[in-house]
């Protein structure tokens, strides 16, 4: 018999962190890891839309790192040191930086701000970048509220949004889609 996915334990608006601590579903910690989960789903869609194998493989790795991040965010910070949760590492950030440097070698330098769009795949990458920035803001707010957040989580999300921006530019360049420069009204 298949295991039921519903437990009914959250029907009154609370949920449990890893470690058993009950918190309201409106908790900033829940908002943070829920947004990271949403980000992972958007990244999955981007991975499915892209044809570049290098990008697809890295996006798969990024989804794995986001699950690692969510394990950390879903822990009760008081009980977390006693739990065995995988960690993000500096090398995870370095991997994103190296990949951005590689892609930047083949795209023209930016001469103005660019507007998202030009092709559905590019628009999707930009939407995902915006969700990543929201996840980053949630984690920064969590930290500002004196809730424990590993600094590497915020650094990784910051670098990931940069990576998604460069990936959108690189993908557009590979597809021959012209960037849409922002031209402010005068």
MIDOSE-1310 file (N, C-alpha, C; in nm, 2 decimals, decimal comma, always signed):
residues 186
xxxx	+0,08/-0,12/+0,00/+0,00/+0,00/+0,00/+0,09/+0,12/+0,00; +0,05/+0,22/-0,08/+0,13/+0,34/-0,09/+0,11/+0,43/+0,03; +0,22/+0,50/+0,07/+0,21/+0,59/+0,19/+0,13/+0,71/+0,15; +0,04/+0,76/+0,24/-0,03/+0,88/+0,21/+0,05/+1,00/+0,23
xxxx	+0,04/+1,09/+0,14/+0,11/+1,22/+0,15/+0,05/+1,32/+0,25; -0,07/+1,31/+0,27/-0,14/+1,40/+0,36/-0,14/+1,34/+0,51; -0,11/+1,43/+0,60/-0,11/+1,39/+0,74/-0,21/+1,46/+0,82; -0,26/+1,57/+0,77/-0,36/+1,66/+0,84/-0,30/+1,73/+0,96
xxxx	-0,17/+1,72/+0,99/-0,11/+1,79/+1,10/-0,10/+1,94/+1,08; -0,10/+1,98/+0,96/-0,09/+2,12/+0,93/-0,22/+2,20/+0,90; -0,33/+2,13/+0,93/-0,46/+2,19/+0,90/-0,49/+2,31/+0,98; -0,42/+2,33/+1,09/-0,45/+2,45/+1,17/-0,35/+2,56/+1,16
xxxx	-0,27/+2,55/+1,05/-0,18/+2,66/+1,02/-0,04/+2,65/+1,08; +0,00/+2,53/+1,13/+0,14/+2,52/+1,18/+0,21/+2,40/+1,11; +0,34/+2,40/+1,12/+0,42/+2,29/+1,07/+0,53/+2,27/+1,16; +0,61/+2,16/+1,13/+0,72/+2,13/+1,22/+0,85/+2,15/+1,14
xxxx	+0,95/+2,21/+1,21/+1,09/+2,22/+1,15/+1,15/+2,08/+1,18; +1,26/+2,06/+1,11/+1,35/+1,94/+1,13/+1,39/+1,96/+1,28; +1,37/+1,86/+1,36/+1,40/+1,86/+1,50/+1,27/+1,86/+1,58; +1,15/+1,89/+1,51/+1,03/+1,88/+1,58/+0,96/+2,00/+1,63
xxxx	+1,03/+2,12/+1,63/+0,97/+2,24/+1,68/+0,86/+2,29/+1,59; +0,74/+2,31/+1,65/+0,62/+2,36/+1,57/+0,63/+2,51/+1,55; +0,60/+2,56/+1,43/+0,60/+2,70/+1,40/+0,48/+2,73/+1,31; +0,43/+2,85/+1,31/+0,33/+2,89/+1,22/+0,37/+2,88/+1,08
xxxx	+0,29/+2,84/+0,99/+0,32/+2,84/+0,84/+0,35/+2,97/+0,79; +0,32/+3,08/+0,86/+0,35/+3,21/+0,82/+0,49/+3,26/+0,87; +0,56/+3,17/+0,94/+0,69/+3,20/+0,99/+0,79/+3,24/+0,87; +0,87/+3,34/+0,90/+0,97/+3,38/+0,80/+1,06/+3,27/+0,76
xxxx	+1,09/+3,17/+0,85/+1,18/+3,06/+0,82/+1,10/+2,97/+0,71; +0,97/+2,95/+0,73/+0,90/+2,87/+0,64/+0,89/+2,95/+0,50; +0,87/+3,08/+0,51/+0,87/+3,16/+0,38/+1,00/+3,15/+0,31; +1,11/+3,15/+0,38/+1,25/+3,14/+0,32/+1,26/+3,00/+0,25
xxxx	+1,24/+2,89/+0,32/+1,26/+2,77/+0,25/+1,15/+2,73/+0,15; +1,03/+2,79/+0,17/+0,93/+2,77/+0,06/+0,97/+2,85/-0,06; +1,03/+2,96/-0,05/+1,08/+3,04/-0,17/+1,19/+2,97/-0,24; +1,28/+2,91/-0,16/+1,39/+2,83/-0,22/+1,34/+2,71/-0,29
xxxx	+1,24/+2,65/-0,23/+1,17/+2,53/-0,30/+1,11/+2,58/-0,43; +1,04/+2,69/-0,43/+0,99/+2,75/-0,56/+1,10/+2,78/-0,66; +1,21/+2,83/-0,61/+1,32/+2,86/-0,70/+1,37/+2,73/-0,76; +1,38/+2,62/-0,69/+1,43/+2,49/-0,74/+1,33/+2,44/-0,85
xxxx	+1,20/+2,47/-0,83/+1,10/+2,43/-0,94/+1,12/+2,51/-1,06; +1,14/+2,64/-1,05/+1,17/+2,72/-1,17/+1,30/+2,68/-1,24; +1,40/+2,65/-1,16/+1,53/+2,60/-1,22/+1,50/+2,47/-1,29; +1,42/+2,39/-1,24/+1,39/+2,26/-1,31/+1,32/+2,29/-1,45
xxxx	+1,24/+2,39/-1,45/+1,17/+2,43/-1,58/+1,28/+2,49/-1,67; +1,37/+2,57/-1,62/+1,48/+2,62/-1,71/+1,56/+2,51/-1,77; +1,60/+2,42/-1,68/+1,68/+2,30/-1,72/+1,61/+2,23/-1,84; +1,47/+2,21/-1,82/+1,40/+2,14/-1,93/+1,39/+2,22/-2,06
xxxx	+1,40/+2,35/-2,05/+1,38/+2,44/-2,17/+1,52/+2,46/-2,24; +1,63/+2,45/-2,17/+1,76/+2,47/-2,23/+1,81/+2,35/-2,31; +1,89/+2,37/-2,41/+1,95/+2,26/-2,48/+2,10/+2,25/-2,46; +2,16/+2,35/-2,39/+2,30/+2,34/-2,36/+2,32/+2,24/-2,25
xxxx	+2,40/+2,14/-2,28/+2,42/+2,03/-2,18/+2,50/+2,08/-2,05; +2,59/+2,17/-2,07/+2,67/+2,22/-1,96/+2,58/+2,29/-1,86; +2,49/+2,37/-1,92/+2,39/+2,45/-1,83/+2,30/+2,35/-1,77; +2,25/+2,25/-1,84/+2,16/+2,15/-1,78/+2,22/+2,08/-1,67
xxxx	+2,34/+2,04/-1,68/+2,41/+1,96/-1,57/+2,43/+2,05/-1,45; +2,47/+2,18/-1,48/+2,49/+2,27/-1,36/+2,36/+2,30/-1,29; +2,25/+2,32/-1,37/+2,12/+2,35/-1,31/+2,08/+2,23/-1,22; +2,11/+2,11/-1,27/+2,08/+1,99/-1,18/+2,15/+2,00/-1,05
xxxx	+2,28/+2,03/-1,06/+2,37/+2,05/-0,94/+2,31/+2,16/-0,85; +2,27/+2,27/-0,91/+2,21/+2,38/-0,83/+2,09/+2,33/-0,76; +2,00/+2,25/-0,82/+1,88/+2,20/-0,75/+1,93/+2,12/-0,63; +2,03/+2,04/-0,65/+2,08/+1,96/-0,53/+2,13/+2,06/-0,42
xxxx	+2,20/+2,16/-0,46/+2,25/+2,26/-0,36/+2,13/+2,33/-0,29; +2,02/+2,36/-0,36/+1,91/+2,42/-0,30/+1,84/+2,33/-0,21; +1,84/+2,20/-0,23/+1,78/+2,10/-0,14/+1,87/+2,10/-0,01; +2,00/+2,11/-0,03/+2,09/+2,12/+0,09/+2,06/+2,24/+0,17
xxxx	+2,04/+2,35/+0,10/+2,01/+2,48/+0,16/+1,88/+2,47/+0,24; +1,78/+2,41/+0,18/+1,65/+2,39/+0,24/+1,66/+2,31/+0,37; +1,74/+2,21/+0,37/+1,76/+2,12/+0,49/+1,81/+2,21/+0,60; +1,90/+2,30/+0,57/+1,96/+2,39/+0,67/+1,85/+2,49/+0,72
xxxx	+1,77/+2,55/+0,62/+1,67/+2,65/+0,66/+1,56/+2,59/+0,74; +1,53/+2,46/+0,71/+1,41/+2,39/+0,77/+1,45/+2,34/+0,91; +1,57/+2,36/+0,96/+1,61/+2,31/+1,09/+1,58/+2,42/+1,20; +1,54/+2,37/+1,31/+1,53/+2,46/+1,43/+1,68/+2,49/+1,46
xxxx	+1,71/+2,63/+1,46/+1,85/+2,67/+1,48/+1,91/+2,63/+1,62; +1,82/+2,61/+1,72/+1,86/+2,57/+1,85/+1,90/+2,43/+1,85; +1,83/+2,34/+1,78/+1,86/+2,20/+1,78/+1,95/+2,16/+1,66; +1,97/+2,24/+1,56/+2,05/+2,21/+1,44/+2,18/+2,15/+1,47
xxxx	+2,26/+2,21/+1,56/+2,40/+2,15/+1,58/+2,40/+2,00/+1,61; +2,29/+1,95/+1,67/+2,28/+1,81/+1,70/+2,24/+1,73/+1,59; +2,19/+1,79/+1,48/+2,14/+1,72/+1,36/+2,25/+1,71/+1,26; +2,25/+1,61/+1,17/+2,35/+1,60/+1,07/+2,28/+1,64/+0,94
xxxx	+2,31/+1,77/+0,90/+2,26/+1,83/+0,78/+2,38/+1,86/+0,69; +2,36/+1,83/+0,56/+2,47/+1,86/+0,47/+2,49/+2,01/+0,46; +2,61/+2,05/+0,43/+2,65/+2,19/+0,42/+2,67/+2,24/+0,28; +2,64/+2,36/+0,25/+2,69/+2,43/+0,13/+2,84/+2,46/+0,16
xxxx	+2,92/+2,46/+0,05/+3,06/+2,49/+0,07/+3,10/+2,61/-0,02; +3,22/+2,66/+0,01/+3,27/+2,77/-0,07/+3,29/+2,73/-0,21; +3,32/+2,60/-0,23/+3,34/+2,55/-0,37/+3,21/+2,56/-0,45; +3,10/+2,56/-0,39/+2,97/+2,57/-0,46/+2,96/+2,71/-0,52
xxxx	+3,00/+2,81/-0,44/+3,00/+2,95/-0,49/+3,10/+2,96/-0,60; +3,22/+2,91/-0,58/+3,33/+2,92/-0,68/+3,29/+2,86/-0,81; +3,22/+2,75/-0,81/+3,17/+2,68/-0,93/+3,08/+2,78/-1,01; +2,99/+2,85/-0,95/+2,91/+2,94/-1,02/+2,99/+3,06/-1,08
xxxx	+3,09/+3,10/-1,00/+3,17/+3,21/-1,05/+3,25/+3,17/-1,17; +3,31/+3,05/-1,17/+3,39/+3,00/-1,28/+3,30/+2,98/-1,41; +3,18/+2,94/-1,39/+3,09/+2,92/-1,50/+3,05/+3,06/-1,56; +3,03/+3,15/-1,47/+3,00/+3,29/-1,52/+3,11/+3,34/-1,60
xxxx	+3,24/+3,33/-1,55/+3,35/+3,37/-1,62/+3,37/+3,31/-1,75; +3,34/+3,18/-1,76/+3,35/+3,10/-1,89/+3,25/+3,16/-1,99; +3,12/+3,18/-1,95/+3,02/+3,23/-2,04/+3,05/+3,37/-2,08; +3,10/+3,46/-1,99/+3,13/+3,60/-2,01/+3,23/+3,61/-2,12
xxxx	+3,32/+3,51/-2,14/+3,42/+3,52/-2,24/+3,36/+3,53/-2,38; +3,24/+3,47/-2,40/+3,19/+3,47/-2,54/+3,07/+3,56/-2,56; +3,03/+3,64/-2,47/+2,92/+3,74/-2,49/+2,98/+3,88/-2,49; +2,91/+3,97/-2,56/+2,96/+4,10/-2,57/+2,94/+4,17/-2,43
xxxx	+3,02/+4,27/-2,40/+3,00/+4,34/-2,27/+2,87/+4,42/-2,28; +2,81/+4,44/-2,16/+2,69/+4,51/-2,15/+2,71/+4,66/-2,17; +2,63/+4,73/-2,25/+2,65/+4,87/-2,27/+2,54/+4,95/-2,21; +2,43/+4,88/-2,17/+2,32/+4,94/-2,10/+2,25/+4,83/-2,02
xxxx	+2,15/+4,88/-1,94/+2,07/+4,78/-1,87/+1,99/+4,71/-1,98; +1,95/+4,58/-1,96/+1,87/+4,51/-2,06/+1,74/+4,47/-2,00; +1,64/+4,47/-2,08/+1,51/+4,43/-2,04/+1,49/+4,28/-2,06; +1,43/+4,21/-1,96/+1,41/+4,07/-1,98/+1,32/+4,04/-2,10
xxxx	+1,35/+3,94/-2,18/+1,26/+3,91/-2,29/+1,34/+3,88/-2,42; +1,27/+3,87/-2,53/+1,32/+3,84/-2,66/+1,30/+3,69/-2,70; +1,28/+3,61/-2,60/+1,25/+3,46/-2,63/+1,20/+3,40/-2,50; +1,10/+3,31/-2,51/+1,04/+3,25/-2,39/+1,15/+3,19/-2,30
xxxx	+1,25/+3,13/-2,35/+1,35/+3,07/-2,26/+1,43/+3,18/-2,19; +1,46/+3,29/-2,25/+1,53/+3,40/-2,18/+1,44/+3,46/-2,08; +1,31/+3,48/-2,11/+1,22/+3,53/-2,01/+1,21/+3,44/-1,89; +1,21/+3,31/-1,91/+1,20/+3,21/-1,80/+1,32/+3,22/-1,71
xxxx	+1,44/+3,24/-1,77/+1,56/+3,25/-1,70/+1,56/+3,38/-1,61; +1,50/+3,49/-1,66/+1,49/+3,61/-1,59/+1,39/+3,60/-1,47; +1,28/+3,53/-1,50/+1,18/+3,51/-1,39/+1,25/+3,43/-1,28; +1,32/+3,33/-1,32/+1,39/+3,24/-1,22/+1,49/+3,33/-1,14
xxxx	+1,56/+3,42/-1,21/+1,66/+3,51/-1,14/+1,58/+3,59/-1,04; +1,46/+3,64/-1,07/+1,39/+3,73/-0,98/+1,34/+3,65/-0,86; +1,30/+3,52/-0,88/+1,26/+3,44/-0,77/+1,38/+3,41/-0,68; +1,50/+3,40/-0,74/+1,62/+3,38/-0,66/+1,65/+3,50/-0,57
xxxx	+1,63/+3,62/-0,63/+1,65/+3,74/-0,55/+1,55/+3,75/-0,43; +1,43/+3,70/-0,46/+1,33/+3,70/-0,35/+1,37/+3,60/-0,24; +1,42/+3,49/-0,28/+1,47/+3,39/-0,18/+1,58/+3,45/-0,10; +1,67/+3,52/-0,17/+1,78/+3,59/-0,10/+1,73/+3,69/+0,00
xxxx	+1,63/+3,77/-0,04/+1,57/+3,87/+0,05/+1,51/+3,81/+0,17; +1,44/+3,70/+0,15/+1,38/+3,62/+0,26/+1,49/+3,58/+0,36; +1,60/+3,53/+0,31/+1,70/+3,48/+0,40/+1,77/+3,60/+0,47; +1,79/+3,71/+0,41/+1,85/+3,83/+0,47/+1,75/+3,88/+0,58
xxxx	+1,62/+3,88/+0,55/+1,52/+3,92/+0,66/+1,53/+3,83/+0,78; +1,54/+3,70/+0,75/+1,55/+3,60/+0,86/+1,67/+3,63/+0,94; +1,78/+3,66/+0,88/+1,91/+3,69/+0,95/+1,89/+3,82/+1,03; +1,82/+3,92/+0,97/+1,80/+4,05/+1,04/+1,71/+4,03/+1,16
xxxx	+1,62/+3,93/+1,16/+1,53/+3,91/+1,27/+1,60/+3,82/+1,38; +1,73/+3,81/+1,36/+1,82/+3,73/+1,46/+1,78/+3,58/+1,46; +1,74/+3,53/+1,34/+1,72/+3,39/+1,32/+1,84/+3,34/+1,26; +1,89/+3,23/+1,30/+2,02/+3,18/+1,24/+2,01/+3,14/+1,10
xxxx	+2,09/+3,20/+1,01/+2,10/+3,16/+0,87/+2,25/+3,16/+0,85; +2,30/+3,05/+0,79/+2,44/+3,04/+0,75/+2,47/+3,14/+0,65; +2,58/+3,22/+0,66/+2,62/+3,32/+0,57/+2,63/+3,27/+0,43; +2,68/+3,15/+0,42/+2,70/+3,09/+0,28/+2,57/+3,08/+0,21
xxxx	+2,46/+3,06/+0,28/+2,33/+3,06/+0,21/+2,30/+3,19/+0,14; +2,32/+3,30/+0,20/+2,30/+3,43/+0,14/+2,40/+3,45/+0,03; +2,52/+3,42/+0,05/+2,62/+3,43/-0,05/+2,59/+3,35/-0,18; +2,55/+3,23/-0,15/+2,52/+3,14/-0,27/+2,40/+3,19/-0,35
xxxx	+2,29/+3,24/-0,28/+2,18/+3,29/-0,35/+2,21/+3,42/-0,43; +2,30/+3,50/-0,37/+2,34/+3,62/-0,44/+2,42/+3,58/-0,57; +2,51/+3,49/-0,56/+2,59/+3,45/-0,67/+2,50/+3,37/-0,77; +2,40/+3,30/-0,72/+2,31/+3,22/-0,81/+2,23/+3,32/-0,90
xxxx	+2,18/+3,43/-0,84/+2,10/+3,52/-0,92/+2,19/+3,58/-1,03; +2,32/+3,61/-0,99/+2,41/+3,66/-1,10/+2,43/+3,56/-1,21; +2,45/+3,43/-1,17/+2,47/+3,33/-1,26/+2,35/+3,32/-1,36; +2,23/+3,33/-1,30/+2,11/+3,32/-1,39/+2,10/+3,43/-1,49
xxxx	+2,15/+3,55/-1,44/+2,15/+3,67/-1,53/+2,25/+3,64/-1,65; +2,37/+3,60/-1,61/+2,47/+3,57/-1,72/+2,42/+3,45/-1,81; +2,36/+3,35/-1,75/+2,31/+3,24/-1,83/+2,20/+3,29/-1,93; +2,12/+3,38/-1,89/+2,02/+3,44/-1,98/+2,09/+3,51/-2,10
xxxx	+2,19/+3,59/-2,06/+2,26/+3,66/-2,17/+2,33/+3,57/-2,26; +2,40/+3,47/-2,20/+2,47/+3,37/-2,28/+2,38/+3,29/-2,37; +2,27/+3,24/-2,32/+2,17/+3,17/-2,39/+2,12/+3,25/-2,51; +2,08/+3,37/-2,48/+2,04/+3,46/-2,59/+2,14/+3,48/-2,70
xxxx	+2,27/+3,49/-2,66/+2,38/+3,51/-2,75/+2,39/+3,38/-2,84; +2,38/+3,27/-2,77/+2,39/+3,14/-2,84/+2,28/+3,12/-2,94; +2,16/+3,17/-2,90/+2,04/+3,16/-2,99/+2,03/+3,27/-3,10; +2,12/+3,37/-3,09/+2,11/+3,48/-3,18/+2,00/+3,57/-3,16
xxxx	+1,96/+3,58/-3,03/+1,85/+3,67/-2,99/+1,92/+3,80/-2,94; +1,88/+3,91/-3,00/+1,93/+4,04/-2,96/+1,88/+4,08/-2,83; +1,97/+4,14/-2,75/+1,92/+4,19/-2,62/+1,84/+4,32/-2,64; +1,75/+4,34/-2,55/+1,66/+4,45/-2,55/+1,71/+4,56/-2,46
xxxx	+1,78/+4,66/-2,51/+1,83/+4,76/-2,41/+1,72/+4,85/-2,35; +1,74/+4,88/-2,23/+1,65/+4,98/-2,16/+1,69/+5,12/-2,21; +1,59/+5,19/-2,26/+1,61/+5,33/-2,31/+1,52/+5,41/-2,22; +1,57/+5,48/-2,12/+1,49/+5,56/-2,04/+1,43/+5,68/-2,11
xx	+1,31/+5,72/-2,08/+1,25/+5,84/-2,14/+1,33/+5,96/-2,09; +1,34/+6,06/-2,17/+1,41/+6,18/-2,14/+1,31/+6,29/-2,13
